[in-house]
Each structure stands twice: as structure tokens, then as C-alpha cells.
């Protein structure tokens, strides 16, 4: 007579907290206006060249902060010193200095851009200069830095070398951030105790 018929409840897919946060961040990034760096990069990047395989958001945020950039440079100098590199050799710190020099190209007035490119060439594209792991790109950049005028293809070459250096520095940057966080947390605790 009075049979109880139970209906199966449909289980709704519940998203985990990390998935929700990830989706929230993706939506926020998608809806946010482009930063000045993104606008500059899209303007200097060649339309035919593929973008870098990894986004460099964390390292860019460090490079946007002068204090963190200086500390990252000191960290890289310490690594180079530990590897017993000569002062003339272009080590990890030299790679970061190259990245910063290429980024400064966007802010250099047109009449001084050629001199800036020539100084990049004399410092980073010499015998014991920058190590790009790509001999062809190194040779093209070396030639670009000797050209009598600035070309879009030359700037694109330097941007590719810039991206290569960022790829190489990415893993070291993560180590630096871990060390920096530990140091800053310790100093905050000590200052609270005093």
C-alpha cells in the first residue's frame, strides 16, 4: 500500500577549493586590462614568432620591483662566484643584466637606441659572452648589434635571446624566492621580538 519510492538524487559535481581559486584567478586575469609590460612586449614581438613556451609572470613581478631585482642580482652573483667564474665571463648575473638591458630598449629614445644596441653587443656578444644554448641565435644577435641601423628583425632577435635567458633564469628565480621568503619571514619575526 504505502510503498516509499525514493528518487535517486543527482549528484552535482562539486568543485574543490583549489579548482575554484584557479578558475577565479583565470577569470580575473582574462578580464583585467593588459599591463604596460604586456603592451610593450606585444608591440616588440614579431608576429610570426611563437610566444615563449612558459609565461614568466613571477620573474616579471620581481623585475618590476627594484629592490627584489637588486637582491636577485646579488643572489646570481653569489652563484657565479661559487662556480669560480672569471670577472670577464658572462654568468647567470650577466644573463639577468642582459635581460634588463633588452627591456630598457623600450624606454630608450630612438636616437639613442642604436648606441644602446651596440653597447649590448660589445658586452654580451663577445668571445666569453652570453651563453644562449643556441649558436645560430647568438650569431644573429651578434650581427644585429653591429648593424648600422635598428631593424625590427634585429629587435626581434634580441627579444628571442631575452626570452631564452628568462627561461634559463626561471628555475633559479624559484630558488631565490624560496630563500627570500625564508629570510624575510625570519627578519619579521626577529623585529617583532625586539
Residue frames as a rotation matrix with the C-alpha (Angstrom) as fourth column:
UNK 1
0.559 0.829 0.000 0.00
0.829 -0.559 0.000 0.00
0.000 0.000 -1.000 0.00
UNK 2
0.977 -0.166 -0.135 2.18
-0.147 -0.979 0.142 2.77
-0.156 -0.119 -0.981 1.04
UNK 3
0.465 -0.864 0.194 5.41
0.881 0.473 -0.009 1.92
-0.084 0.175 0.981 -0.68
UNK 4
0.608 -0.381 -0.697 8.05
-0.090 -0.905 0.416 4.50
-0.789 -0.190 -0.584 -0.32
UNK 5
0.652 -0.406 0.641 9.58
0.753 0.244 -0.611 5.19
0.091 0.881 0.465 -3.62
UNK 6
0.380 -0.607 -0.698 12.82
0.202 -0.682 0.703 7.02
-0.903 -0.408 -0.137 -3.32
UNK 7
0.983 -0.097 0.155 14.10
0.124 -0.274 -0.954 9.00
0.135 0.957 -0.257 -6.21
UNK 8
0.212 -0.974 -0.075 17.74
0.972 0.203 0.116 8.96
-0.098 -0.097 0.990 -6.92
UNK 9
0.785 -0.053 -0.618 19.30
0.055 -0.987 0.154 12.27
-0.618 -0.154 -0.771 -6.23
UNK 10
0.721 -0.580 0.379 21.55
0.474 0.014 -0.881 13.52
0.505 0.814 0.285 -8.90
UNK 11
0.361 -0.693 -0.624 24.92
0.736 -0.198 0.647 14.27
-0.572 -0.693 0.439 -7.52
UNK 12
0.992 -0.089 0.090 26.14
-0.021 -0.814 -0.580 17.63
0.125 0.574 -0.809 -8.53
UNK 13
0.277 -0.960 -0.038 29.76
0.790 0.250 -0.559 17.95
0.546 0.125 0.828 -9.32
UNK 14
0.960 -0.039 -0.277 31.34
0.165 -0.721 0.673 19.95
-0.226 -0.692 -0.686 -6.57
UNK 15
0.503 -0.831 0.236 34.50
0.086 -0.224 -0.971 21.80
0.860 0.509 -0.041 -7.41
UNK 16
0.275 -0.524 -0.806 37.32
0.955 0.245 0.167 21.65
0.110 -0.816 0.568 -4.99
UNK 17
0.729 0.002 -0.685 38.65
0.321 -0.884 0.340 24.77
-0.605 -0.467 -0.645 -3.36
UNK 18
-0.317 -0.934 -0.166 41.83
0.172 -0.229 0.958 24.80
-0.933 0.276 0.233 -5.44
UNK 19
-0.496 0.218 0.841 39.86
0.867 0.171 0.468 24.46
-0.042 0.961 -0.273 -8.66
UNK 20
0.629 0.776 -0.043 37.60
0.777 -0.629 0.013 27.32
-0.018 -0.042 -0.999 -7.63
UNK 21
0.437 -0.550 -0.712 40.62
0.101 -0.756 0.646 29.51
-0.894 -0.355 -0.275 -6.83
UNK 22
-0.599 -0.699 0.391 42.28
0.431 0.131 0.893 28.59
-0.675 0.703 0.223 -10.11
UNK 23
-0.127 0.654 0.745 39.14
0.976 -0.050 0.210 29.45
0.175 0.755 -0.633 -12.07
UNK 24
0.770 0.406 -0.492 38.77
0.541 -0.824 0.167 32.70
-0.338 -0.395 -0.855 -10.16
UNK 25
0.009 -0.867 -0.499 42.36
0.067 -0.497 0.865 33.73
-0.998 -0.041 0.053 -10.95
UNK 26
-0.649 -0.227 0.726 41.98
0.685 0.242 0.688 32.75
-0.332 0.943 -0.001 -14.63
UNK 27
0.309 0.860 0.406 38.82
0.934 -0.354 0.038 34.83
0.176 0.368 -0.913 -14.93
UNK 28
0.717 -0.077 -0.693 40.41
0.300 -0.864 0.405 37.79
-0.630 -0.498 -0.596 -13.16
UNK 29
-0.375 -0.921 -0.104 43.47
0.185 -0.185 0.965 37.69
-0.908 0.343 0.240 -15.41
UNK 30
-0.474 0.261 0.841 41.31
0.878 0.207 0.431 37.33
-0.062 0.943 -0.328 -18.51
UNK 31
0.538 0.824 0.177 39.14
0.822 -0.560 0.106 40.31
0.186 0.089 -0.978 -17.52
UNK 32
0.393 -0.435 -0.810 41.98
0.419 -0.700 0.579 42.57
-0.819 -0.566 -0.093 -16.39
UNK 33
0.964 -0.109 -0.244 43.40
-0.261 -0.577 -0.774 45.20
-0.056 0.810 -0.584 -18.73
UNK 34
0.601 -0.796 -0.072 46.86
0.641 0.534 -0.551 44.46
0.477 0.285 0.831 -20.14
UNK 35
0.577 -0.503 -0.643 49.82
0.457 -0.454 0.765 45.75
-0.677 -0.735 -0.032 -18.14
UNK 36
0.678 -0.395 -0.619 52.34
-0.611 -0.771 -0.178 48.18
-0.407 0.500 -0.765 -19.59
UNK 37
-0.386 -0.872 0.301 54.87
-0.568 0.482 0.667 45.34
-0.727 0.087 -0.682 -19.93
UNK 38
-0.138 0.407 0.903 52.40
0.514 0.809 -0.287 43.18
-0.847 0.425 -0.321 -21.89
UNK 39
0.871 0.459 -0.174 51.63
0.132 -0.560 -0.818 46.06
-0.473 0.689 -0.549 -24.24
UNK 40
0.318 -0.851 -0.418 55.35
-0.833 -0.462 0.305 46.73
-0.453 0.251 -0.856 -24.77
UNK 41
-0.486 -0.543 0.685 56.09
-0.240 0.837 0.492 43.07
-0.840 0.074 -0.537 -25.33
UNK 42
0.256 0.645 0.720 53.30
0.607 0.473 -0.639 42.58
-0.753 0.600 -0.270 -27.85
UNK 43
0.892 0.050 -0.449 54.49
-0.245 -0.781 -0.575 45.65
-0.379 0.623 -0.684 -29.73
UNK 44
0.065 -0.966 -0.250 58.11
-0.933 -0.148 0.328 44.45
-0.353 0.212 -0.911 -29.95
UNK 45
-0.271 -0.165 0.948 57.34
-0.087 0.985 0.147 40.78
-0.959 -0.043 -0.281 -30.57
UNK 46
-0.834 -0.080 -0.545 57.39
-0.545 -0.027 0.838 39.65
-0.081 0.996 -0.021 -34.18
UNK 47
0.127 0.992 0.006 54.01
-0.963 0.125 -0.239 38.47
-0.238 0.024 0.971 -35.41
UNK 48
0.443 0.035 -0.896 55.47
-0.587 0.767 -0.260 35.31
0.678 0.641 0.360 -36.97
UNK 49
-0.626 -0.752 -0.206 57.46
-0.321 0.490 -0.811 34.15
0.710 -0.441 -0.548 -33.95
UNK 50
0.230 0.736 -0.637 55.78
0.389 0.530 0.753 31.89
0.892 -0.421 -0.164 -31.42
UNK 51
0.561 -0.009 0.828 55.44
-0.645 -0.632 0.430 33.11
0.520 -0.775 -0.360 -27.86
UNK 52
-0.567 -0.787 0.242 57.70
-0.739 0.357 -0.572 31.79
0.364 -0.503 -0.784 -25.14
UNK 53
-0.357 0.457 -0.815 56.56
0.090 0.885 0.457 28.32
0.930 0.090 -0.357 -24.02
UNK 54
-0.144 0.288 -0.947 56.24
0.972 0.222 -0.081 29.39
0.187 -0.932 -0.312 -20.39
UNK 55
0.635 0.334 0.697 54.77
0.202 -0.942 0.268 32.58
0.746 -0.030 -0.666 -19.03
UNK 56
-0.385 -0.871 -0.306 57.23
0.661 -0.029 -0.750 34.47
0.644 -0.491 0.587 -16.86
UNK 57
0.494 0.715 0.494 54.79
0.175 -0.639 0.749 36.18
0.852 -0.283 -0.441 -14.53
UNK 58
0.855 -0.158 -0.494 56.70
0.507 0.059 0.860 35.59
-0.107 -0.986 0.130 -11.33
UNK 59
-0.153 -0.988 -0.029 60.06
0.942 -0.155 0.297 36.70
-0.298 0.018 0.954 -12.66
UNK 60
-0.265 0.122 0.957 58.48
0.551 -0.795 0.254 39.76
0.791 0.594 0.143 -14.28
UNK 61
0.808 0.577 0.121 56.96
0.216 -0.481 0.849 40.78
0.548 -0.660 -0.514 -10.97
UNK 62
0.495 -0.732 -0.469 60.42
0.727 0.053 0.684 40.52
-0.476 -0.679 0.558 -9.42
UNK 63
-0.443 -0.724 0.529 61.95
0.896 -0.374 0.238 42.56
0.025 0.579 0.815 -12.24
UNK 64
0.207 0.603 0.770 59.28
0.456 -0.756 0.469 45.25
0.866 0.254 -0.432 -11.78
UNK 65
0.992 0.080 -0.100 60.45
0.122 -0.346 0.930 45.72
0.040 -0.935 -0.353 -8.18
UNK 66
0.496 -0.854 0.155 63.85
-0.452 -0.407 -0.794 47.44
0.741 0.324 -0.588 -8.00
UNK 67
0.110 -0.448 0.887 64.68
-0.982 0.090 0.167 46.04
-0.155 -0.889 -0.430 -4.54
UNK 68
0.627 0.180 0.758 63.87
-0.192 0.979 -0.074 42.45
-0.755 -0.099 0.648 -5.49
UNK 69
0.946 -0.323 -0.002 65.76
0.052 0.159 -0.986 42.82
0.319 0.933 0.167 -8.78
UNK 70
0.251 -0.896 0.368 68.85
-0.795 -0.407 -0.449 44.02
0.552 -0.180 -0.814 -6.91
UNK 71
0.103 -0.174 0.979 68.59
-0.822 0.540 0.182 41.13
-0.560 -0.824 -0.088 -4.43
UNK 72
0.885 0.223 0.409 68.09
0.039 0.840 -0.541 38.62
-0.464 0.495 0.734 -7.26
UNK 73
0.740 -0.672 -0.039 71.18
-0.252 -0.223 -0.942 40.04
0.624 0.706 -0.334 -8.97
UNK 74
0.010 -0.720 0.694 73.21
-0.995 -0.077 -0.066 39.66
0.101 -0.690 -0.717 -5.74
UNK 75
0.467 0.258 0.846 71.93
-0.442 0.896 -0.030 36.07
-0.766 -0.360 0.533 -5.45
UNK 76
0.989 -0.076 0.127 73.08
0.148 0.488 -0.860 35.32
0.003 0.869 0.494 -9.02
UNK 77
0.414 -0.894 0.173 76.47
-0.651 -0.423 -0.630 36.97
0.636 0.149 -0.757 -8.41
UNK 78
0.081 -0.345 0.935 76.92
-0.907 0.364 0.213 34.69
-0.413 -0.865 -0.283 -5.39
UNK 79
0.765 0.234 0.599 76.14
-0.012 0.936 -0.351 31.64
-0.643 0.262 0.719 -7.53
UNK 80
0.875 -0.484 -0.004 78.63
-0.048 -0.079 -0.996 32.80
0.482 0.871 -0.092 -10.17
UNK 81
0.178 -0.831 0.527 81.27
-0.921 -0.330 -0.209 33.38
0.347 -0.448 -0.824 -7.50
UNK 82
0.304 0.005 0.953 80.64
-0.611 0.768 0.191 29.90
-0.731 -0.640 0.237 -6.10
UNK 83
0.905 0.048 0.424 81.19
0.273 0.699 -0.661 28.49
-0.327 0.714 0.619 -9.60
UNK 84
0.064 -0.969 -0.240 84.54
0.370 -0.200 0.907 30.35
-0.927 -0.147 0.346 -9.76
UNK 85
0.606 0.199 0.770 83.66
0.795 -0.182 -0.579 32.31
0.025 0.963 -0.269 -12.90
UNK 86
-0.582 -0.813 0.011 86.13
0.811 -0.579 0.085 34.94
-0.062 0.059 0.996 -14.06
UNK 87
-0.279 0.442 -0.853 85.08
0.229 -0.832 -0.506 38.57
-0.933 -0.336 0.131 -13.85
UNK 88
-0.727 -0.060 -0.684 85.13
-0.583 -0.473 0.661 38.81
-0.363 0.879 0.308 -17.66
UNK 89
-0.920 0.390 -0.018 82.81
0.335 0.812 0.478 35.82
0.201 0.433 -0.878 -18.11
UNK 90
-0.502 0.842 0.198 79.10
-0.772 -0.540 0.335 36.38
0.388 0.016 0.921 -18.51
UNK 91
-0.980 0.114 -0.161 77.45
0.174 0.880 -0.442 34.11
0.091 -0.462 -0.882 -15.95
UNK 92
-0.240 0.960 -0.144 73.97
0.957 0.259 0.128 33.99
0.160 -0.107 -0.981 -14.52
UNK 93
0.040 0.208 -0.977 74.18
0.517 -0.842 -0.158 37.57
-0.855 -0.498 -0.141 -13.27
UNK 94
-0.825 -0.395 -0.405 75.24
-0.153 -0.534 0.832 38.62
-0.545 0.748 0.380 -16.76
UNK 95
-0.732 0.633 0.251 72.16
0.605 0.434 0.668 36.91
0.314 0.641 -0.701 -18.17
UNK 96
0.172 0.812 -0.557 69.94
0.940 -0.304 -0.154 38.94
-0.294 -0.497 -0.816 -15.85
UNK 97
-0.231 -0.331 -0.915 71.80
0.113 -0.943 0.313 42.13
-0.966 -0.031 0.256 -16.75
UNK 98
-0.991 -0.085 0.108 71.25
0.107 0.006 0.994 41.29
-0.085 0.996 0.003 -20.44
UNK 99
-0.278 0.960 0.031 67.52
0.938 0.264 0.226 40.80
0.209 0.092 -0.974 -19.81
UNK 100
0.251 0.354 -0.901 67.35
0.654 -0.748 -0.111 44.18
-0.713 -0.562 -0.419 -18.09
UNK 101
-0.625 -0.562 -0.542 69.31
-0.037 -0.672 0.739 45.85
-0.780 0.482 0.400 -20.91
UNK 102
-0.875 0.369 0.315 66.94
0.418 0.243 0.876 44.48
0.246 0.897 -0.366 -23.56
UNK 103
0.069 0.943 -0.325 63.94
0.997 -0.073 -0.001 45.59
-0.025 -0.324 -0.946 -21.51
UNK 104
-0.060 -0.167 -0.984 65.43
0.375 -0.917 0.133 49.09
-0.925 -0.361 0.118 -21.30
UNK 105
-0.874 -0.284 0.394 65.41
0.449 -0.163 0.879 49.28
-0.185 0.945 0.269 -25.11
UNK 106
-0.049 0.952 0.303 61.69
0.945 -0.054 0.322 50.07
0.323 0.302 -0.897 -24.98
UNK 107
0.681 0.327 -0.655 62.39
0.622 -0.730 0.282 53.19
-0.386 -0.600 -0.701 -22.90
UNK 108
-0.367 -0.897 -0.244 65.43
0.512 -0.415 0.752 54.43
-0.776 0.151 0.612 -24.85
UNK 109
0.393 0.476 -0.787 64.72
-0.365 -0.705 -0.608 57.29
-0.844 0.526 -0.104 -27.28
UNK 110
0.932 0.090 0.352 65.03
0.258 0.521 -0.814 56.37
-0.256 0.849 0.462 -30.96
UNK 111
0.731 -0.681 0.040 68.17
-0.442 -0.517 -0.733 58.46
0.519 0.518 -0.680 -31.48
UNK 112
-0.060 -0.775 0.630 70.00
-0.997 0.073 -0.005 56.57
-0.042 -0.628 -0.777 -28.67
UNK 113
0.761 0.481 0.435 68.66
-0.493 0.865 -0.093 53.10
-0.421 -0.144 0.896 -29.45
UNK 114
0.802 -0.501 -0.324 71.48
-0.067 0.464 -0.883 52.21
0.593 0.731 0.338 -31.85
UNK 115
-0.152 -0.884 0.443 74.15
-0.676 -0.235 -0.699 53.14
0.722 -0.405 -0.561 -29.28
UNK 116
0.115 0.287 0.951 72.34
-0.932 0.361 0.003 51.06
-0.343 -0.887 0.309 -26.66
UNK 117
0.967 0.254 0.025 72.23
-0.223 0.885 -0.408 48.06
-0.126 0.389 0.913 -29.01
UNK 118
0.430 -0.886 -0.175 75.94
-0.206 0.092 -0.974 48.47
0.879 0.455 -0.142 -29.80
UNK 119
-0.274 -0.527 0.804 76.76
-0.909 -0.131 -0.395 48.53
0.314 -0.840 -0.444 -26.07
UNK 120
0.588 0.515 0.624 74.70
-0.652 0.758 -0.012 45.35
-0.479 -0.399 0.782 -25.59
UNK 121
0.932 -0.233 -0.277 76.71
-0.072 0.632 -0.772 43.73
0.355 0.739 0.572 -28.38
UNK 122
0.080 -0.987 0.141 80.09
-0.448 -0.162 -0.879 44.73
0.890 0.008 -0.455 -27.00
UNK 123
-0.266 -0.163 0.950 79.23
-0.964 0.037 -0.263 43.47
0.008 -0.986 -0.167 -23.52
UNK 124
0.181 0.512 0.840 77.23
-0.608 0.729 -0.314 40.28
-0.773 -0.454 0.443 -24.14
UNK 125
0.961 0.181 0.209 78.15
0.050 0.631 -0.775 39.06
-0.272 0.755 0.597 -27.64
UNK 126
0.276 -0.947 -0.165 81.90
-0.951 -0.243 -0.193 38.74
0.143 0.210 -0.967 -27.32
UNK 127
-0.361 -0.543 -0.758 84.14
-0.493 0.801 -0.340 35.65
0.792 0.251 -0.557 -27.03
UNK 128
-0.853 0.026 -0.522 83.26
0.417 0.635 -0.650 34.80
0.315 -0.772 -0.552 -23.39
UNK 129
-0.753 0.594 0.283 79.88
-0.611 -0.791 0.032 36.50
0.243 -0.149 0.959 -23.50
UNK 130
-0.033 0.910 0.412 76.34
-0.926 0.128 -0.356 35.33
-0.377 -0.393 0.838 -23.16
UNK 131
-0.977 -0.199 0.080 75.63
-0.167 0.939 0.301 31.59
-0.135 0.281 -0.950 -23.39
UNK 132
-0.277 0.940 -0.198 72.29
-0.944 -0.305 -0.127 31.11
-0.179 0.151 0.972 -25.17
UNK 133
-0.384 0.075 0.920 72.47
-0.052 0.993 -0.102 27.34
-0.922 -0.087 -0.377 -25.90
UNK 134
0.647 0.542 0.536 71.59
0.561 0.138 -0.816 28.35
-0.516 0.829 -0.215 -29.47
UNK 135
-0.333 -0.940 -0.078 74.61
0.591 -0.273 0.759 29.25
-0.735 0.207 0.646 -31.58
UNK 136
-0.400 0.240 0.885 72.54
0.855 -0.251 0.454 30.49
0.331 0.938 -0.104 -34.53
UNK 137
0.719 0.694 0.039 70.57
0.608 -0.655 0.448 32.92
0.337 -0.298 -0.893 -32.36
UNK 138
0.441 -0.652 -0.617 73.81
0.488 -0.403 0.774 34.08
-0.754 -0.642 0.140 -30.71
UNK 139
-0.566 -0.699 0.437 75.37
0.725 -0.171 0.667 34.75
-0.391 0.695 0.604 -34.13
UNK 140
-0.013 0.652 0.758 72.30
0.810 -0.437 0.390 36.64
0.586 0.619 -0.523 -35.37
UNK 141
0.863 0.330 -0.382 72.23
0.503 -0.634 0.587 38.79
-0.049 -0.699 -0.714 -32.22
UNK 142
0.031 -0.944 -0.329 75.95
0.577 -0.252 0.777 39.47
-0.816 -0.214 0.537 -32.56
UNK 143
-0.606 -0.208 0.768 75.41
0.791 -0.266 0.552 40.65
0.090 0.941 0.325 -36.14
UNK 144
0.424 0.858 0.290 72.38
0.750 -0.512 0.418 42.75
0.507 0.040 -0.861 -35.14
UNK 145
0.731 -0.155 -0.664 74.46
0.495 -0.550 0.673 44.56
-0.469 -0.821 -0.325 -32.53
UNK 146
-0.389 -0.916 -0.101 76.98
0.499 -0.302 0.812 45.55
-0.774 0.265 0.575 -35.23
UNK 147
-0.013 0.463 0.886 74.46
0.994 -0.086 0.060 46.79
0.104 0.882 -0.459 -37.81
UNK 148
-0.891 -0.416 0.179 74.49
0.415 -0.909 -0.045 50.50
0.181 0.034 0.983 -38.70
UNK 149
-0.547 0.762 0.347 70.73
-0.678 -0.646 0.350 50.89
0.491 -0.043 0.870 -38.15
UNK 150
-0.704 0.407 0.583 67.97
-0.372 0.487 -0.790 49.49
-0.605 -0.773 -0.191 -35.95
UNK 151
-0.618 0.542 -0.570 65.65
-0.514 0.270 0.814 46.98
0.595 0.796 0.112 -37.60
UNK 152
0.294 0.831 0.472 62.51
-0.950 0.199 0.241 45.24
0.106 -0.519 0.848 -36.42
UNK 153
0.745 -0.064 -0.664 64.03
-0.067 0.983 -0.170 41.83
0.664 0.171 0.728 -37.19
UNK 154
-0.353 -0.935 -0.018 67.07
0.043 0.003 -0.999 42.78
0.935 -0.354 0.039 -35.11
UNK 155
-0.447 0.289 0.847 64.91
-0.862 -0.392 -0.321 43.79
0.239 -0.874 0.424 -32.17
UNK 156
0.671 0.726 -0.151 63.02
-0.687 0.685 0.244 40.53
0.280 -0.060 0.958 -32.58
UNK 157
0.265 -0.688 -0.676 66.31
0.144 0.721 -0.678 38.59
0.953 0.082 0.290 -32.38
UNK 158
-0.721 -0.551 0.421 67.28
-0.274 -0.331 -0.903 40.39
0.637 -0.766 0.088 -29.19
UNK 159
-0.004 0.816 0.579 63.81
-0.993 -0.070 0.092 39.69
0.116 -0.574 0.810 -27.78
UNK 160
0.727 0.217 -0.651 64.23
-0.274 0.962 0.015 35.98
0.629 0.168 0.759 -28.55
UNK 161
-0.268 -0.897 -0.352 67.58
0.235 0.293 -0.927 35.96
0.934 -0.331 0.132 -26.75
UNK 162
-0.569 0.194 0.799 65.89
-0.728 -0.570 -0.381 37.82
0.382 -0.799 0.466 -23.88
UNK 163
0.507 0.857 0.093 63.24
-0.828 0.455 0.327 35.09
0.238 -0.243 0.940 -23.66
UNK 164
0.424 -0.458 -0.782 65.91
0.107 0.882 -0.459 32.35
0.899 0.111 0.423 -23.76
UNK 165
-0.665 -0.720 0.196 67.69
-0.063 -0.208 -0.976 33.96
0.744 -0.662 0.093 -20.82
UNK 166
-0.213 0.678 0.704 64.43
-0.960 -0.279 -0.021 34.25
0.182 -0.680 0.710 -18.89
UNK 167
0.707 0.448 -0.547 63.82
-0.408 0.890 0.202 30.53
0.578 0.080 0.812 -19.48
UNK 168
-0.021 -0.824 -0.566 67.25
0.312 0.533 -0.787 29.74
0.950 -0.193 0.246 -18.07
UNK 169
-0.805 -0.340 0.485 66.79
-0.257 -0.538 -0.803 32.03
0.534 -0.771 0.346 -15.06
UNK 170
0.098 0.988 0.123 63.29
-0.607 -0.038 0.794 30.78
0.789 -0.152 0.595 -14.24
UNK 171
0.536 0.101 -0.838 64.31
0.405 0.840 0.360 27.80
0.740 -0.533 0.410 -12.06
UNK 172
-0.550 -0.782 -0.292 66.92
0.692 -0.230 -0.684 29.88
0.468 -0.579 0.668 -10.23
UNK 173
-0.581 0.421 0.697 64.30
-0.415 -0.889 0.191 32.53
0.700 -0.179 0.691 -9.63
UNK 174
0.531 0.800 -0.278 62.11
-0.187 0.431 0.883 29.99
0.826 -0.417 0.379 -7.82
UNK 175
0.144 -0.582 -0.800 65.05
0.855 0.480 -0.196 29.06
0.498 -0.656 0.567 -5.58
UNK 176
-0.809 -0.440 0.391 65.68
0.258 -0.862 -0.437 32.75
0.529 -0.252 0.810 -4.94
UNK 177
-0.108 0.856 0.505 62.02
-0.517 -0.483 0.707 33.32
0.849 -0.185 0.495 -3.98
UNK 178
0.635 0.307 -0.709 62.09
0.336 0.716 0.611 30.44
0.696 -0.626 0.351 -1.51
UNK 179
-0.256 -0.832 -0.492 65.27
0.907 -0.031 -0.420 31.78
0.334 -0.554 0.763 0.07
UNK 180
-0.760 -0.004 0.650 64.00
-0.009 -1.000 -0.017 35.36
0.650 -0.019 0.759 0.06
UNK 181
0.293 0.946 0.138 60.71
-0.301 -0.046 0.953 34.41
0.907 -0.321 0.271 1.72
UNK 182
0.491 -0.174 -0.853 62.53
0.723 0.629 0.288 32.47
0.486 -0.758 0.435 4.41
UNK 183
-0.605 -0.791 -0.093 64.86
0.731 -0.506 -0.457 35.41
0.315 -0.344 0.884 5.08
UNK 184
-0.591 0.419 0.690 62.08
-0.264 -0.908 0.326 37.98
0.763 0.011 0.647 5.12
UNK 185
0.535 0.794 -0.290 59.91
0.001 0.343 0.940 35.85
0.845 -0.502 0.182 7.46
UNK 186
0.175 -0.567 -0.805 62.83
0.927 0.370 -0.060 35.35
0.332 -0.736 0.590 9.83
UNK 187
-0.812 -0.520 0.265 63.64
0.426 -0.839 -0.340 39.06
0.399 -0.163 0.902 9.88
UNK 188
-0.146 0.846 0.513 59.99
-0.359 -0.529 0.769 39.91
0.922 -0.072 0.381 10.54
UNK 189
0.643 0.350 -0.682 59.87
0.424 0.579 0.697 37.50
0.638 -0.736 0.224 13.48
UNK 190
-0.254 -0.828 -0.500 63.09
0.941 -0.090 -0.327 38.93
0.226 -0.553 0.802 14.90
UNK 191
-0.793 -0.031 0.608 61.84
0.043 -0.999 0.004 42.50
0.608 0.029 0.794 14.55
UNK 192
0.288 0.951 0.111 58.59
-0.198 -0.054 0.979 41.56
0.937 -0.304 0.173 16.33
UNK 193
0.510 -0.150 -0.847 60.52
0.741 0.576 0.344 40.03
0.437 -0.803 0.405 19.21
UNK 194
-0.563 -0.812 -0.156 62.73
0.797 -0.483 -0.363 43.09
0.219 -0.328 0.919 19.66
